[in-house]
Amino acid sequence: MRVTVAPEPDRQAQVAAFMEACDRLSDEAQRNGLTEEILQEILDEAKAERIAARARGER
């Protein structure tokens, strides 16, 4: 039985995609009246969820 492991995604591409998504989120939030503080809370929660998922062995 042969198992193929997919290569790790390009880290630089991941960071670029994340930054682009953050910019789009920020633009949309501003159009909808969300403040920078609220956006920071959302990002902090997302980061905490990601860290918890990694601790559970999820990706």
DSSP file (Angstrom, degrees, kcal/mol; ACC not computed):
  #  RESIDUE AA STRUCTURE BP1 BP2  ACC     N-H-->O    O-->H-N    N-H-->O    O-->H-N    TCO  KAPPA ALPHA  PHI   PSI    X-CA   Y-CA   Z-CA
    1    1 A M              0   0    0      0, 0.0     2,-0.5     0, 0.0     0, 0.0   0.000 360.0 360.0 360.0 129.0    0.0    0.0    0.0
    2    2 A R        -     0   0    0      2,-0.0     2,-0.5     0, 0.0     0, 0.0  -0.889 360.0-160.3-109.0 132.9    1.4    3.3   -1.0
    3    3 A V        -     0   0    0     -2,-0.5     2,-0.5     2,-0.0     0, 0.0  -0.947   5.0-155.4-113.5 128.9    0.5    6.6    0.8
    4    4 A T        -     0   0    0     -2,-0.5     2,-0.5     0, 0.0    -2,-0.0  -0.897   5.2-154.2-105.4 129.4    1.1    9.9   -0.9
    5    5 A V        -     0   0    0     -2,-0.5     3,-0.1     3,-0.0    -2,-0.0  -0.887  17.7-127.4-104.1 127.1    1.6   13.0    1.2
    6    6 A A        -     0   0    0     -2,-0.5     2,-0.0     1,-0.1     0, 0.0  -0.447  32.8-105.2 -69.6 143.1    0.6   16.3   -0.3
    7    7 A P        -     0   0    0      0, 0.0    -1,-0.1     0, 0.0     3,-0.1  -0.317  40.7 -94.4 -66.9 152.8    3.4   18.9   -0.1
    8    8 A E        -     0   0    0      1,-0.1     3,-0.1    -3,-0.1    -3,-0.0  -0.424  48.7-103.9 -63.5 138.3    3.0   21.7    2.4
    9    9 A P        -     0   0    0      0, 0.0     2,-0.4     0, 0.0    -1,-0.1  -0.292  46.2 -87.2 -61.4 151.3    1.4   24.8    0.9
   10   10 A D     >  -     0   0    0      1,-0.2     4,-2.1    -3,-0.1     3,-0.2  -0.462  35.9-148.3 -61.9 117.9    3.8   27.6    0.1
   11   11 A R  H  > S+     0   0    0     -2,-0.4     4,-2.5     1,-0.2     5,-0.2   0.877  95.7  53.1 -59.6 -41.0    4.0   29.6    3.3
   12   12 A Q  H  > S+     0   0    0      1,-0.2     4,-2.3     2,-0.2    -1,-0.2   0.895 109.1  49.4 -64.2 -39.0    4.5   32.9    1.5
   13   13 A A  H  > S+     0   0    0      2,-0.2     4,-2.4     1,-0.2    -1,-0.2   0.882 110.0  52.0 -66.4 -38.0    1.3   32.3   -0.6
   14   14 A Q  H  X S+     0   0    0     -4,-2.1     4,-2.4     2,-0.2    -2,-0.2   0.928 110.7  47.0 -62.6 -45.3   -0.6   31.5    2.5
   15   15 A V  H  X S+     0   0    0     -4,-2.5     4,-2.7     2,-0.2     5,-0.2   0.918 112.2  50.1 -63.5 -43.7    0.5   34.7    4.2
   16   16 A A  H  X S+     0   0    0     -4,-2.3     4,-2.2     1,-0.2    -1,-0.2   0.912 111.8  48.1 -62.1 -42.6   -0.4   36.7    1.0
   17   17 A A  H  X S+     0   0    0     -4,-2.4     4,-2.3     2,-0.2    -1,-0.2   0.897 112.1  50.0 -65.0 -39.8   -3.8   35.1    0.8
   18   18 A F  H  X S+     0   0    0     -4,-2.4     4,-2.4     2,-0.2    -2,-0.2   0.923 110.8  48.5 -64.0 -44.9   -4.4   35.8    4.5
   19   19 A M  H  X S+     0   0    0     -4,-2.7     4,-2.3     1,-0.2    -2,-0.2   0.891 111.2  50.6 -63.9 -39.1   -3.4   39.5    4.2
   20   20 A E  H  X S+     0   0    0     -4,-2.2     4,-2.3     2,-0.2    -1,-0.2   0.914 110.3  49.6 -64.5 -41.9   -5.7   39.9    1.1
   21   21 A A  H  X S+     0   0    0     -4,-2.3     4,-2.5     1,-0.2    -2,-0.2   0.893 109.9  51.6 -63.9 -39.2   -8.6   38.4    3.1
   22   22 A C  H  X S+     0   0    0     -4,-2.4     4,-2.7     2,-0.2    -2,-0.2   0.909 109.0  50.5 -63.4 -42.1   -7.9   40.7    6.0
   23   23 A D  H  X S+     0   0    0     -4,-2.3     4,-2.5     2,-0.2    -2,-0.2   0.924 111.6  47.5 -62.2 -43.6   -7.9   43.7    3.7
   24   24 A R  H  X S+     0   0    0     -4,-2.3     4,-2.5     1,-0.2    -2,-0.2   0.909 112.5  49.8 -64.3 -41.1  -11.2   42.6    2.1
   25   25 A L  H  X S+     0   0    0     -4,-2.5     4,-2.7     2,-0.2    -2,-0.2   0.918 111.2  49.1 -62.5 -44.0  -12.7   42.1    5.6
   26   26 A S  H  X S+     0   0    0     -4,-2.7     4,-2.5     2,-0.2    -2,-0.2   0.923 111.8  48.2 -62.8 -45.2  -11.5   45.5    6.8
   27   27 A D  H  X S+     0   0    0     -4,-2.5     4,-2.0     1,-0.2    -2,-0.2   0.931 114.2  46.1 -61.0 -45.9  -13.0   47.2    3.7
   28   28 A E  H  X S+     0   0    0     -4,-2.5     4,-1.4     1,-0.2    -2,-0.2   0.902 111.7  52.2 -64.2 -41.4  -16.3   45.4    4.1
   29   29 A A  H  <>S+     0   0    0     -4,-2.7     5,-2.7     1,-0.2     4,-0.4   0.914 108.1  50.8 -62.3 -43.4  -16.4   46.1    7.8
   30   30 A Q  H ><5S+     0   0    0     -4,-2.5     3,-1.1     1,-0.2    -1,-0.2   0.899 107.9  52.8 -62.8 -39.3  -15.9   49.8    7.3
   31   31 A R  H 3<5S+     0   0    0     -4,-2.0    -1,-0.2     1,-0.2    -2,-0.2   0.818 112.8  45.8 -64.2 -28.3  -18.7   49.9    4.7
   32   32 A N  T 3<5S-     0   0    0     -4,-1.4    -1,-0.2    -3,-0.3    -2,-0.2   0.330 120.1-107.4 -98.7   6.8  -20.9   48.3    7.4
   33   33 A G  T < 5 +     0   0    0     -3,-1.1     2,-0.2    -4,-0.4    -3,-0.2   0.628  64.2 151.6  83.5  14.0  -19.8   50.6   10.2
   34   34 A L      < -     0   0    0     -5,-2.7    -1,-0.3    -6,-0.2     2,-0.1  -0.559  39.3-129.7 -77.3 143.9  -17.7   48.1   12.2
   35   35 A T     >  -     0   0    0     -2,-0.2     4,-2.2     1,-0.1     5,-0.2  -0.448  19.4-111.2 -89.3 165.6  -14.9   49.7   14.2
   36   36 A E  H  > S+     0   0    0      1,-0.2     4,-2.4     2,-0.2     5,-0.1   0.846 118.3  57.4 -62.0 -34.2  -11.3   48.7   14.3
   37   37 A E  H  > S+     0   0    0      2,-0.2     4,-2.0     1,-0.2    -1,-0.2   0.910 106.7  47.3 -64.8 -42.2  -11.8   47.5   17.9
   38   38 A I  H  > S+     0   0    0      2,-0.2     4,-2.3     1,-0.2    -2,-0.2   0.922 111.6  51.1 -65.3 -42.9  -14.6   45.1   16.9
   39   39 A L  H  X S+     0   0    0     -4,-2.2     4,-2.6     1,-0.2    -2,-0.2   0.905 108.4  52.0 -60.4 -40.5  -12.5   43.8   14.0
   40   40 A Q  H  X S+     0   0    0     -4,-2.4     4,-2.7     1,-0.2    -1,-0.2   0.896 108.2  51.3 -64.0 -39.3   -9.6   43.2   16.3
   41   41 A E  H  X S+     0   0    0     -4,-2.0     4,-2.4     2,-0.2    -1,-0.2   0.918 110.2  49.4 -61.4 -43.7  -11.8   41.2   18.6
   42   42 A I  H  X S+     0   0    0     -4,-2.3     4,-2.3     1,-0.2    -2,-0.2   0.931 113.0  46.5 -61.8 -45.9  -13.0   39.1   15.7
   43   43 A L  H  X S+     0   0    0     -4,-2.6     4,-2.4     2,-0.2    -2,-0.2   0.893 111.3  52.0 -64.3 -39.8   -9.4   38.4   14.6
   44   44 A D  H  X S+     0   0    0     -4,-2.7     4,-2.4     2,-0.2    -1,-0.2   0.908 110.6  48.2 -62.5 -41.8   -8.3   37.6   18.2
   45   45 A E  H  X S+     0   0    0     -4,-2.4     4,-2.4     2,-0.2    -2,-0.2   0.909 111.4  49.9 -64.6 -42.3  -11.2   35.1   18.5
   46   46 A A  H  X S+     0   0    0     -4,-2.3     4,-2.3     1,-0.2    -2,-0.2   0.901 111.1  49.7 -63.2 -40.5  -10.3   33.5   15.1
   47   47 A K  H  X S+     0   0    0     -4,-2.4     4,-2.5     2,-0.2    -2,-0.2   0.921 110.3  49.9 -64.5 -43.9   -6.6   33.3   16.2
   48   48 A A  H  X S+     0   0    0     -4,-2.4     4,-2.4     1,-0.2    -2,-0.2   0.898 111.0  49.9 -62.2 -40.4   -7.6   31.6   19.5
   49   49 A E  H  X S+     0   0    0     -4,-2.4     4,-2.4     2,-0.2    -1,-0.2   0.899 110.7  49.8 -64.8 -40.1   -9.8   29.1   17.6
   50   50 A R  H  X S+     0   0    0     -4,-2.3     4,-2.3     2,-0.2    -2,-0.2   0.912 111.0  48.8 -65.2 -42.5   -7.0   28.3   15.2
   51   51 A I  H  X S+     0   0    0     -4,-2.5     4,-2.1     2,-0.2    -2,-0.2   0.917 112.0  49.2 -62.8 -43.5   -4.5   27.8   18.1
   52   52 A A  H  X S+     0   0    0     -4,-2.4     4,-1.5     2,-0.2    -2,-0.2   0.894 109.6  51.9 -63.4 -39.8   -7.1   25.5   19.9
   53   53 A A  H  <>S+     0   0    0     -4,-2.4     5,-3.1     1,-0.2     4,-0.3   0.909 109.4  49.7 -63.8 -41.5   -7.6   23.5   16.7
   54   54 A R  H ><5S+     0   0    0     -4,-2.3     3,-1.4     1,-0.2    -1,-0.2   0.900 107.4  54.5 -62.7 -39.6   -3.9   23.0   16.3
   55   55 A A  H 3<5S+     0   0    0     -4,-2.1    -1,-0.2     1,-0.3    -2,-0.2   0.824 107.6  50.5 -63.7 -30.5   -3.7   21.8   19.9
   56   56 A R  T 3<5S-     0   0    0     -4,-1.5    -1,-0.3    -5,-0.1    -2,-0.2   0.482 124.2-106.9 -84.1  -2.2   -6.4   19.3   19.1
   57   57 A G  T < 5S+     0   0    0     -3,-1.4    -3,-0.2    -4,-0.3     2,-0.2   0.597  78.2 130.6  88.0  11.5   -4.3   18.1   16.1
   58   58 A E      <       0   0    0     -5,-3.1    -1,-0.3    -6,-0.2    -2,-0.1  -0.498 360.0 360.0 -90.7 165.8   -6.6   19.7   13.5
   59   59 A R              0   0    0     -2,-0.2    -5,-0.1    -3,-0.1    -1,-0.1   0.381 360.0 360.0-115.1 360.0   -5.4   22.0   10.7
